[in-house]
Amino acid sequence: MALNKRVWRILKENPLRYLGVLMLIVLGSYTFVVAAGIAQNLDTLITTFTEGHQQEDLSFATDKAIPDSGELERAVHAVIEEYRSFDAALSDSLTLRLLSKTEKLNIPAVTEGRGLAGPGEILLDPAFAKANGYSLGSSIKAAGKNFTVVGYVSLPHYIYPLKNVYDIMVSPSNFGVGVIDPAEFADIGNGSLFYSVRFQDRTQSLNQQAVQFRERLHAEGVTESEWVDIMNNKRARMAWASITGLKTMSIPVPAAMFLLCCLIIGIMIWRMIRREGVIIGTLYAQGYRRRELMGHYMAIPLLLAVTGGAAGSLLALLSVAPSITGMVSYYNVPVAGIELNLWHALIGILTPVLFLGLSSYLVIRLELRRSPAELMKGSEQKTKVNALERAFKLERFTFGTKFKLREQLRSISRLLFLFLGVISASVLMLLGFTIMNSMDYVFKSSTEGTYRFEYEYAFKDLHYGQAPAGAEVFNAGRFYPEDEEEIEFYVTGVEPDSAFLTLTDSKGQPLPNDQINITKPLAEKLGIKAGDRVSLISKQDGQPYVFSIDAVADSYAGQFIFMPVEALNRQLGLPANSYTGLWSTEKLAVPDEQLAGTKSLSETAAAMDELLGPMLSMVGMMTLIACMVSLIIIYLVTSLTIEENKNTISLFKIFGYRRREINALILNSSTLVIVAGFLIGIPAMAASMGAIYGYVGGMINLVLPTVINPIYVIVCFGAIMLTYQFSKLLCARKVHSVSMSEALKAGTE
């Protein structure tokens, strides 16, 4: 068909404009396919791993072996397995947790090398091995014994290998896990005894089964500690939070890109048909049917949609495997295989086709409804003053300001495209900086401002008496609101005159530690304010306890209720002068066999610093993408503005306007819209982050605040404005190329 040759000529007339639209489509399809592909593969890998290697439902430590674990298994319909654990200090800042090899639950998966063949061999967490230089065949000394590294291992209950279950940041440079033969623990006298439990009934509530199991355990005379169920175990839940986040982001970002493409393509097609009205009328007169003309003009958006969707989907399919490999460095799961879902690629192609095809069809159909006679007359230039323009009362402004405002207000569709595009780019750019700033605030700034100690020691059993010199005692119990078992937190008893805990209210005034204070994230999650009484259920005995909240502490250093330690002891029925942990500024000589766990705040800060490297790369990539999106959008709008104002530009030149003055009137007309779009993008980003933090944080029982740093806002604004200036440079040649004869041609026509 002869008309099809025009398609290529139209594309060649404005290659950069159509290339910009194509890149937006590529970006939308790529984001959807790669996010959906990573989420699906991680979901499959983790589900296959945890089910195939029998991930525990809960674990706990005991001071003695369960008398008859086989009888207990039959009674509670569960699989129970004993294992040993010992934290071996390789240096002052490096700890290796030795775990005995299990056969029924949390079965180790060797990802490289071979399995254990006997004593003197060890399987290491691959991230720990890489960070500390332990290759296969190398030797490592731990717990006074020499081991040969024979393989790397993944463990179902250490997918995200945290040292303490309530930590957030992994740090392979400071902590790792290793699996050894159970017989090795015969020479390690102070190793802790743990039990893993997996219930056979996978349909009944985990909490209900756990309560029944705990009651049966107490009936057997067994006292447990360090009780952790899988729903509150960040070592297992962190990966699912990432999967949920990817699934959540795989829809809105592509949808935003495709909607922007629909808007700009609709504007471009509408303008093209209006400009070619005489040509279309002539084609009608020559015998072309409406269906043929419809197909001709639909070819451009469909060609862009298919090409962009296919290119984006193909690039995404090629990126899935490297992305999975990168994520496995954080989440230790064996990669048996990566599946490339062609349905995702097909959706990545068909979605832009549907979006752009439908929007273009509606625009073209509306224009082609006019009769051939009307089309051959050509479209008259009509000056329509809309309600928005009347509301601004432009007569009160100078000519330059009036001209710039009128240029934006007389094309609402173009104004909307630019405004929404700048908002989208601003949100994307601010998103990365805000995530980094929020995490830095919670895990460094807020923590350092609240806690004045360096080391935390948690004991397996109650201790009595006074704290050692330079230390303070604390006691803690795990609680949850009634009927909300998934929200678990600590009620912590501290010394009334504690120098290691500094809490302030919203005005920055210090709060005394001789009252009951609740941290802000927990108060927000539970809907509690100062003066409220709240009933909470103890994880230890399942009994309700009532606490009267005196104040809300403006701190995001965890979800806690703090109260005087003796008051907590009385309420829980614990002996006076008893405690379960110590805070200290100096390292204490505490026997390892007494400890349930230790924590160093400097290690937490170091882990955050370790994470900042990859996070800065992510922020840089998001900033680059946002700049590219804003450049495309601003260029498209500016080029359309120039094309619509060729006659005006020509007249400016005839009237003697200098090049700089013309550039100021035409190219700077979008400045106010861009600034307004960026300013609206700030609260839009804050609302988006609040929703994301709330959704993902609910899965891992974590509250993150949306912290917007003014410095980062200025940086992002500078990046947007630099992109705007670069776009103007690209479009300046178009303005300069408009000749004075354009106005004479328009008058002749």
C-alpha positions in Angstrom: 0.0 0.0 0.0 1.4 3.4 -1.1 0.3 5.0 2.2 2.7 2.8 4.2 5.7 4.6 2.7 4.5 7.8 4.4 4.9 6.1 7.8 8.7 6.0 7.4 8.8 9.6 6.1 6.8 10.8 9.1 9.2 9.0 11.5 12.2 10.5 9.7 10.8 14.0 10.0 11.1 14.0 13.8 13.4 11.1 14.7 14.3 12.4 18.2 10.7 12.9 19.1 9.6 9.4 18.3 12.8 8.0 19.7 11.9 9.6 23.1 8.5 8.0 23.0 10.1 4.7 22.1 12.5 4.9 25.1 9.7 5.6 27.5 7.9 2.4 26.2 11.2 0.4 26.5 11.6 1.6 30.1 8.1 0.7 31.1 8.2 -2.8 29.5 11.7 -3.4 31.0 10.6 -2.4 34.5 7.6 -4.7 34.4 9.3 -7.8 33.0 12.5 -7.6 35.1 10.6 -6.9 38.4 8.1 -9.7 37.7 10.8 -12.1 36.6 13.0 -11.5 39.7 10.0 -11.8 42.0 8.8 -15.0 40.4 12.2 -16.6 40.4 13.0 -15.6 44.0 9.6 -16.9 45.1 10.2 -20.2 43.3 13.8 -20.6 44.6 12.9 -19.8 48.2 9.7 -21.9 48.3 11.4 -24.8 46.7 14.4 -24.5 49.1 12.4 -24.0 52.3 9.9 -26.8 51.5 12.5 -29.2 50.1 14.9 -28.7 52.9 12.3 -28.6 55.6 12.5 -25.1 57.1 11.6 -24.9 60.8 8.3 -23.4 62.1 10.0 -22.4 65.3 13.2 -22.9 67.3 14.2 -22.5 70.9 17.1 -23.1 73.3 16.9 -25.3 76.4 19.1 -25.8 79.4 18.7 -29.6 79.1 17.7 -32.2 76.5 14.0 -33.0 76.0 13.5 -36.3 77.9 11.5 -38.1 75.1 11.4 -36.1 72.0 9.8 -39.0 70.0 6.8 -39.1 72.3 6.5 -35.3 72.2 6.6 -35.4 68.3 3.7 -37.8 68.3 1.8 -35.8 70.8 2.0 -32.5 69.0 2.1 -33.9 65.4 5.4 -32.3 64.6 9.0 -33.1 63.6 11.5 -32.1 66.3 15.3 -32.1 65.8 18.1 -31.2 68.2 21.1 -29.2 67.1 24.1 -27.4 68.7 25.3 -23.8 68.2 28.4 -22.0 69.3 29.6 -18.5 68.5 33.3 -18.7 67.8 35.2 -15.4 68.0 37.7 -15.3 65.1 38.8 -11.8 66.1 37.5 -8.9 68.1 35.1 -7.9 65.3 34.5 -11.3 63.5 32.2 -14.1 64.7 31.5 -17.4 63.1 28.4 -19.3 64.3 29.1 -23.0 64.3 26.0 -25.1 63.8 25.8 -28.9 63.9 24.6 -30.6 60.7 21.0 -31.6 60.8 19.2 -34.5 59.0 15.4 -33.8 59.3 14.9 -30.0 59.6 16.9 -27.1 58.2 18.7 -29.5 56.0 21.9 -27.9 54.6 22.1 -27.4 50.8 25.7 -27.5 49.4 25.9 -24.8 46.7 29.5 -25.3 45.8 32.1 -27.9 46.7 31.0 -31.1 48.5 29.3 -32.1 51.7 30.8 -33.1 55.0 32.6 -36.4 55.0 33.8 -36.4 58.6 35.4 -34.5 61.4 37.7 -31.5 60.7 35.6 -30.2 57.8 33.3 -27.2 57.6 30.7 -25.7 55.2 30.6 -21.9 55.1 28.1 -19.3 54.3 29.4 -18.1 50.8 29.0 -14.4 51.5 31.1 -14.7 54.7 33.7 -16.8 52.9 34.0 -14.3 50.1 34.2 -11.3 52.5 36.9 -12.9 54.6 38.9 -14.7 52.0 38.1 -18.4 52.8 38.3 -20.3 49.5 37.5 -24.0 49.0 40.3 -26.1 50.5 41.5 -23.3 52.8 41.8 -23.8 56.6 40.0 -21.9 59.3 40.5 -22.0 63.1 37.4 -21.7 65.2 36.6 -22.7 68.8 40.2 -23.9 69.2 39.9 -26.4 66.3 41.2 -26.4 62.7 38.7 -27.0 59.9 39.1 -27.4 56.2 36.5 -25.5 54.0 35.1 -28.3 51.8 32.0 -26.4 50.5 29.6 -23.5 50.7 26.2 -23.9 52.2 22.7 -22.5 52.2 20.5 -23.0 55.3 16.7 -22.6 55.3 16.7 -20.8 58.7 19.6 -18.5 57.7 18.5 -17.2 54.2 19.3 -13.7 55.4 22.2 -14.5 57.8 21.7 -12.1 60.7 23.6 -12.5 63.9 20.7 -11.7 66.1 17.1 -12.4 65.0 16.0 -8.8 65.6 18.9 -7.2 63.7 18.2 -5.7 60.3 21.5 -5.4 58.5 23.7 -8.4 57.5 27.4 -7.9 57.7 29.5 -10.7 56.1 32.6 -8.9 57.2 31.5 -9.3 60.9 29.4 -12.4 61.0 28.8 -15.7 59.2 27.6 -19.3 59.8 29.3 -22.6 59.3 28.1 -26.2 59.5 30.2 -28.9 61.1 29.8 -32.5 62.1 27.8 -32.9 65.4 30.6 -35.0 66.8 32.8 -31.9 66.8 30.7 -30.4 69.6 32.0 -33.0 72.0 35.1 -30.9 72.3 33.2 -27.6 72.5 31.9 -27.7 76.1 29.8 -24.6 76.1 27.8 -24.9 72.9 24.1 -24.0 73.2 21.4 -26.7 72.8 18.6 -25.8 70.4 15.6 -27.5 69.0 13.9 -26.9 65.7 10.2 -27.8 65.2 8.1 -28.2 62.1 4.4 -29.0 62.5 2.8 -31.6 60.2 -0.5 -29.8 59.9 0.3 -27.0 57.4 -3.3 -25.6 57.5 -3.8 -24.9 61.2 -2.6 -21.6 62.7 1.1 -21.6 63.6 0.5 -19.6 66.7 -2.2 -22.0 68.0 0.0 -25.0 67.5 3.0 -23.1 69.1 0.9 -22.3 72.2 -0.1 -26.0 72.5 3.4 -27.2 72.0 4.8 -24.7 74.6 2.2 -25.9 77.2 3.3 -29.5 76.5 6.9 -28.5 76.8 6.3 -26.9 80.2 4.4 -30.0 81.3 7.6 -32.1 80.5 9.5 -29.8 82.9 11.5 -28.2 80.1 12.4 -24.5 80.4 12.9 -22.8 77.0 14.6 -19.6 75.9 15.3 -17.7 72.7 11.9 -18.8 71.3 11.6 -17.6 67.7 8.7 -18.5 65.3 9.3 -18.3 61.6 6.8 -15.4 61.1 8.9 -13.2 63.4 12.3 -14.5 62.1 13.9 -11.8 59.9 16.4 -14.4 58.7 13.5 -16.0 56.8 11.1 -13.1 56.3 13.4 -10.5 54.8 13.5 -12.3 51.4 9.7 -12.4 51.3 9.6 -8.6 51.9 11.9 -8.1 48.9 9.6 -10.3 46.8 6.5 -8.4 47.9 8.3 -5.0 47.2 9.2 -6.1 43.6 5.7 -7.3 42.9 4.3 -4.1 44.2 6.7 -1.9 42.1 6.2 -4.0 38.9 2.8 -2.4 38.2 2.8 1.4 39.0 6.1 2.3 37.3 5.3 0.7 33.9 1.7 2.0 34.1 3.0 5.5 34.6 5.4 5.2 31.7 2.6 3.8 29.4 0.1 6.5 30.4 2.6 9.2 29.7 3.2 7.6 26.3 -0.5 7.5 25.6 -0.8 11.2 26.4 2.0 12.3 24.2 1.2 10.0 21.3 -2.4 11.2 21.5 -1.2 14.8 21.2 1.1 14.0 18.4 -1.4 12.1 16.3 -4.1 14.6 16.9 -1.8 17.5 15.8 -0.7 15.4 12.8 -4.2 14.7 11.5 -5.2 18.4 12.1 -2.2 19.5 10.1 -2.8 17.0 7.3 -6.6 17.6 7.1 -6.3 18.8 3.4 -4.3 15.7 2.5 -6.8 13.3 4.2 -9.7 15.0 2.5 -7.9 14.6 -0.9 -7.3 10.9 -0.1 -11.0 10.5 0.7 -11.8 12.1 -2.7 -9.5 9.7 -4.4 -11.3 6.7 -3.1 -9.5 5.8 0.1 -11.8 4.5 2.7 -11.9 5.5 6.4 -10.6 2.1 7.4 -7.5 2.4 5.3 -6.7 5.8 6.6 -7.3 4.6 10.2 -4.8 1.8 9.6 -2.3 4.2 8.1 -2.3 6.6 11.1 -2.6 3.7 13.6 0.6 2.2 12.2 2.8 4.8 14.0 1.7 4.2 17.6 1.5 0.4 17.0 4.9 0.3 15.5 6.4 2.2 18.4 4.5 0.1 20.9 5.5 -3.3 19.4 9.1 -2.2 18.9 9.5 -0.6 22.4 7.7 -3.4 24.1 9.7 -6.1 22.4 13.0 -4.3 23.0 12.2 -3.7 26.7 11.1 -7.2 27.2 14.1 -8.7 25.5 16.5 -6.5 27.6 14.6 -7.5 30.7 14.8 -11.2 30.0 18.6 -10.8 29.6 18.8 -8.9 32.9 16.8 -11.4 35.1 19.7 -13.9 35.6 22.3 -11.3 36.6 19.8 -9.6 38.9 19.0 -12.9 40.6 22.7 -13.6 41.0 23.2 -10.2 42.6 20.3 -10.7 45.0 21.6 -14.2 46.1 24.7 -12.4 47.5 22.2 -11.0 50.1 19.8 -13.9 50.3 21.6 -17.2 50.7 19.6 -19.6 48.6 20.8 -22.3 46.2 20.1 -21.3 42.5 18.9 -24.6 40.9 17.8 -22.8 37.8 16.4 -19.5 36.6 13.1 -19.6 34.6 12.5 -16.9 32.0 8.7 -16.5 31.8 7.7 -15.7 28.2 4.2 -14.7 29.5 5.8 -11.8 31.2 7.5 -10.8 28.0 4.2 -11.1 26.1 2.5 -8.9 28.6 5.4 -6.5 28.3 4.7 -6.2 24.6 0.9 -6.4 24.6 0.4 -3.8 27.4 1.9 -0.8 25.5 0.1 -2.0 22.3 -3.2 -2.0 24.2 -2.5 1.4 25.9 -1.2 3.2 22.9 -3.5 1.5 20.4 -6.7 2.3 22.3 -5.8 5.9 23.0 -4.6 6.6 19.4 -7.7 4.8 18.0 -10.0 7.1 20.0 -8.2 10.3 18.8 -8.0 9.2 15.1 -11.6 8.0 15.1 -12.7 11.4 16.5 -10.9 13.3 13.8 -11.8 11.1 10.8 -15.5 11.5 11.6 -15.4 14.8 9.8 -16.6 14.9 6.2 -14.1 15.1 3.2 -15.3 18.6 2.4 -14.6 19.8 6.0 -11.2 18.2 5.9 -10.2 19.7 2.5 -11.1 23.2 3.8 -8.3 22.8 6.4 -8.5 23.5 10.1 -8.9 27.1 11.0 -6.6 28.6 13.7 -9.0 29.2 16.5 -8.0 31.0 19.6 -9.9 29.5 22.5 -9.6 31.0 25.9 -10.3 28.2 28.5 -11.5 28.6 32.0 -8.0 28.0 33.4 -6.6 30.9 31.3 -9.4 33.2 32.3 -8.8 32.4 36.0 -5.2 33.6 35.8 -6.3 37.1 34.4 -3.2 37.3 32.2 -3.7 41.0 31.3 -2.1 42.1 34.6 1.3 40.5 33.6 4.0 41.8 31.3 4.1 40.6 27.7 6.9 38.0 28.4 5.1 36.5 31.4 1.8 36.6 29.6 3.1 34.8 26.6 4.8 32.0 28.6 1.7 31.4 30.7 -0.6 31.4 27.6 1.6 28.9 25.8 1.1 26.4 28.7 -2.5 27.1 29.4 -3.8 26.9 25.8 -2.8 23.2 25.5 -4.1 21.4 28.5 -3.1 18.0 27.3 0.5 19.1 26.7 0.5 20.9 30.0 -0.8 17.7 31.7 1.8 15.6 30.0 4.7 17.8 31.1 3.3 18.2 34.7 2.7 14.5 35.3 6.0 13.6 33.6 8.0 15.9 35.9 6.2 14.6 38.9 7.0 11.0 37.9 10.7 11.8 37.3 10.9 13.7 40.6 9.3 10.9 42.6 11.7 8.3 41.0 14.7 10.5 41.7 13.7 11.4 45.3 12.7 7.8 46.0 16.3 6.4 46.0 17.7 9.3 48.2 14.8 8.9 50.6 15.2 5.2 51.1 18.9 5.7 51.8 18.2 8.6 54.2 15.4 6.7 56.0 17.6 3.7 56.6 20.6 5.8 57.7 18.3 7.7 60.1 16.9 4.6 61.7 20.0 2.4 61.9 22.6 5.1 62.7 21.4 8.6 63.7 18.3 7.5 65.7 20.1 4.5 67.3 23.2 6.5 68.2 21.0 9.3 69.7 18.9 6.9 71.8 21.4 4.3 73.0 24.6 5.4 74.8 26.2 1.9 75.2 28.3 -0.2 72.9 27.6 -3.8 73.9 24.4 -5.6 74.7 24.6 -9.0 76.4 21.5 -11.3 76.6 21.5 -14.2 79.0 19.9 -17.6 78.6 18.6 -17.5 82.2 17.8 -15.0 84.9 20.7 -13.3 86.7 20.5 -11.6 90.1 22.2 -8.8 91.9 24.0 -5.7 90.8 25.5 -5.0 87.4 29.3 -5.0 87.0 31.1 -1.7 87.0 30.4 0.3 83.8 27.3 -1.7 83.0 23.5 -1.5 83.5 20.9 -4.3 83.9 17.8 -4.7 81.8 15.0 -7.2 81.6 12.8 -7.9 78.6 9.8 -9.9 77.6 8.2 -10.4 74.2 4.6 -9.3 73.8 1.9 -8.8 71.1 -1.5 -7.1 71.0 -4.5 -9.3 71.5 -5.5 -11.1 68.2 -2.5 -9.6 66.4 0.3 -12.2 66.9 2.2 -11.0 63.9 3.0 -7.7 65.7 5.7 -8.8 68.1 7.9 -6.4 70.2 9.8 -6.1 73.5 8.7 -4.6 76.8 12.0 -3.7 78.3 12.7 -2.9 81.9 15.6 -0.5 82.5 17.2 1.2 85.5 15.2 4.3 86.5 18.3 6.5 86.4 19.8 4.8 83.3 22.6 6.8 81.6 22.5 4.4 78.6 19.0 5.1 77.4 18.1 8.6 76.3 14.5 9.2 75.2 13.0 12.6 74.2 9.5 13.7 73.3 8.4 15.4 70.1 9.7 18.7 71.3 13.2 17.3 72.1 12.6 17.4 75.9 14.2 14.4 77.8 11.8 11.8 79.1 12.5 10.2 82.5 13.2 6.4 82.6 11.2 5.9 85.8 7.9 5.9 83.8 6.5 3.8 80.9 7.6 5.2 77.6 6.7 3.8 74.1 8.7 4.4 71.0 7.0 6.3 68.2 6.9 3.6 65.5 5.2 1.1 68.0 2.8 3.8 69.2 1.8 4.5 65.6 1.4 0.9 64.7 -0.8 0.2 67.8 -2.6 3.5 67.7 -1.5 4.4 71.2 -1.0 7.8 72.7 0.2 9.1 76.1 -2.3 8.3 78.9 -3.7 5.1 77.2 -3.9 1.7 78.9 -3.1 -1.2 76.6 -3.5 -4.9 77.2 -0.7 -7.1 75.8 -0.2 -10.8 75.6 3.1 -12.3 76.8 4.8 -14.7 74.4 6.3 -16.5 77.4 3.1 -17.6 79.3 0.3 -16.4 77.0 -1.2 -14.3 79.8 -2.5 -10.7 79.3 -0.8 -7.8 81.0 -2.0 -4.2 81.2 0.4 -1.2 80.8 -0.4 2.5 81.3 1.6 4.5 78.8 3.0 7.8 80.2 4.7 9.2 77.1 5.6 8.6 73.5 9.3 8.8 72.8 10.3 10.4 69.5 12.7 7.6 68.6 12.8 5.2 65.7 15.4 3.0 67.3 13.2 -0.1 67.4 9.7 -1.0 68.6 9.8 -1.0 72.4 8.0 -0.2 75.6 10.5 1.0 78.2 9.7 0.9 81.9 11.5 0.6 85.3 13.0 -2.9 85.6 11.7 -3.5 89.1 8.2 -2.5 88.0 8.4 -5.0 85.1 9.7 -7.7 87.4 6.7 -7.2 89.8 4.2 -7.2 86.9 5.6 -10.4 85.4 6.0 -12.1 88.8 9.8 -12.3 88.5 12.2 -12.2 91.5 13.4 -8.8 92.7 16.9 -7.7 91.5 16.6 -10.2 88.5 17.6 -9.3 85.0 18.2 -11.0 81.6 20.8 -8.7 80.1 23.4 -6.1 80.5 24.3 -2.9 78.6 27.9 -1.8 78.7 30.3 0.7 77.2 33.2 -1.8 77.6 33.5 -5.4 76.6 32.6 -7.6 79.6 34.2 -11.0 80.4 30.9 -13.0 80.3 31.2 -16.8 79.9 29.9 -17.8 76.5 27.8 -20.7 77.9 25.7 -18.1 79.8 24.9 -16.0 76.7 21.9 -16.2 74.4 23.4 -13.5 72.2 25.5 -10.4 72.0 25.2 -7.2 70.0 27.6 -4.4 69.2 26.2 -1.1 68.1 29.4 -0.3 66.2 28.9 -3.5 64.1 25.3 -2.3 63.3 26.7 1.0 62.1 29.5 -0.8 60.1 26.8 -3.0 58.5 24.9 0.1 57.5 28.1 1.6 56.0 28.7 -1.7 54.2 25.2 -1.5 52.7 25.7 2.1 51.6 28.0 1.1 48.7 25.4 -0.9 46.8 22.7 1.5 47.9 24.6 4.5 46.4 24.9 2.6 43.2 21.1 2.0 43.2 20.5 5.7 44.0 22.8 6.7 41.1 21.0 4.4 38.7 17.6 5.7 39.8 18.8 9.3 39.4 20.2 8.6 35.9 16.9 7.0 34.8 14.9 9.8 36.3 17.1 12.4 34.4 16.6 10.4 31.2 12.8 10.3 31.7 12.7 14.0 32.5 14.9 14.9 29.5 12.7 12.9 27.1 9.5 14.5 28.5 10.8 18.0 28.5 12.3 17.6 25.0 9.0 16.2 23.6 7.0 19.1 25.1 9.5 21.8 24.0 9.7 20.4 20.4 5.9 20.4 20.2 5.8 24.0 21.5 8.3 25.1 18.8 6.4 23.3 16.1 3.1 24.9 17.1 4.7 28.4 17.3 6.7 28.4 14.0 4.7 31.3 12.7 5.1 33.2 16.0 8.8 32.6 16.1 9.0 33.8 12.5 7.1 37.0 13.4 9.4 37.6 16.4 12.4 37.5 14.0 10.6 39.8 11.5 9.9 42.3 14.4 13.6 42.3 15.3 13.6 40.1 18.5 17.1 38.9 19.3 17.9 35.2 19.5 18.3 35.4 23.3 14.9 37.0 23.7 13.1 34.5 21.5 14.7 31.6 23.4 13.5 33.2 26.7 10.0 33.4 25.4 9.7 30.0 23.7 12.2 27.7 25.5 11.6 29.1 29.1 7.9 28.9 28.9 7.9 25.5 30.8 9.9 26.7 33.8 7.0 27.3 36.1 5.4 23.9 35.2 8.6 22.1 35.9 9.1 23.8 39.2 5.5 23.1 40.2 5.8 19.5 39.1 8.9 19.0 41.2 7.3 20.6 44.3 4.2 18.4 43.9 6.5 15.4 43.5 7.9 15.8 47.1 4.6 15.0 48.9 3.7 12.5 46.2 7.0 10.7 46.9 6.4 10.9 50.7 2.9 9.3 50.3 4.3 6.6 48.0 7.1 5.8 50.5 4.7 5.7 53.4 2.5 3.1 51.6 5.5 1.0 50.6 7.1 1.1 54.1 3.7 0.2 55.6 3.1 -2.7 53.3 6.6 -4.2 53.3 7.2 -3.3 57.0 4.1 -5.3 58.0 5.7 -8.5 56.6 8.9 -8.1 58.6 7.4 -6.3 61.7 9.5 -3.2 61.0 8.5 0.5 60.9 10.6 2.9 58.8 9.9 6.7 58.8 9.9 8.7 55.6 12.8 11.0 56.2 13.3 13.7 53.6 16.7 15.4 53.7 16.6 19.0 52.4 20.1 18.6 50.9 18.9 15.6 48.8 15.8 17.6 47.7 18.1 20.4 46.5 20.4 17.9 44.7 17.4 16.4 43.0 16.0 19.8 42.0 19.4 20.7 40.6 19.5 17.5 38.6 16.0 18.2 37.2 16.9 21.8 36.3 20.2 20.8 34.7 18.2 18.3 32.6 15.8 21.1 31.6 18.8 23.3 30.5 20.2 20.5 28.5 16.9 19.9 26.8 16.7 23.6 25.9 20.1 23.3 24.3 18.9 20.4 22.2 15.8 22.4 21.1 17.6 25.7 20.5 18.6 24.7 17.1 15.0 24.1 16.1 14.2 27.6 17.1 17.1 29.1 15.2 16.2 27.0 12.1 12.8 28.7 11.8 13.0 31.2 8.9 11.2 34.5 8.6 9.4 33.2 5.5 7.3 30.8 7.7 5.0 33.7 8.6 4.6 34.7 4.9 3.9 31.0 3.9 1.2 30.8 6.6 -0.4 34.0 5.3 -0.4 32.7 1.8 -2.0 29.5 2.8 
